[in-house]
Amino acid sequence: MKDPYDVLGVARDAGQDDIRRAYRRLAKDHHPDLNPGNAAAEARFKEVSAAY
């Protein structure tokens, strides 16, 4: 599994609020409902969700 901090694009010393903001931004960008038929976006969404 990849490092969750790298997946979310935050520093290791990031606070919970920073981590939550990064997750929500990435989840919104790659959500399958907003990217229908895009398998890469769905895979990235799953990766981001697992990291969070």
C-alpha positions in Angstrom: 0.0 0.0 0.0 1.2 3.5 -0.8 1.9 6.0 2.0 -1.4 7.7 2.9 0.3 11.0 3.3 1.7 10.9 -0.2 -1.6 9.7 -1.6 -3.4 12.7 0.0 -0.6 15.1 -0.8 -0.1 16.3 2.7 3.0 16.5 5.0 3.5 13.9 7.7 3.0 16.6 10.4 -0.3 17.8 8.8 -3.2 18.4 11.2 -6.5 16.6 11.0 -8.1 19.6 9.3 -5.5 19.7 6.6 -5.9 16.0 6.0 -9.7 16.3 5.8 -9.5 19.2 3.4 -7.1 17.3 1.1 -9.3 14.2 1.2 -12.5 16.1 0.4 -10.8 18.0 -2.5 -9.4 14.8 -4.0 -12.6 12.9 -3.4 -14.6 15.6 -5.2 -12.2 15.7 -8.1 -12.2 11.9 -8.7 -15.7 10.9 -7.5 -17.2 8.3 -9.9 -20.5 10.2 -10.1 -18.7 13.3 -11.4 -16.6 11.2 -13.8 -18.9 8.6 -15.3 -17.1 5.9 -17.3 -13.6 7.1 -16.2 -12.0 4.0 -14.7 -8.8 5.9 -13.8 -10.8 8.4 -11.7 -12.7 5.6 -10.0 -9.4 3.9 -9.1 -7.9 7.1 -7.8 -11.1 7.7 -5.7 -10.7 4.3 -4.1 -7.0 4.9 -3.4 -7.8 8.3 -1.8 -10.6 6.8 0.2 -8.4 4.0 1.5 -5.7 6.5 2.4 -8.1 8.6 4.4 
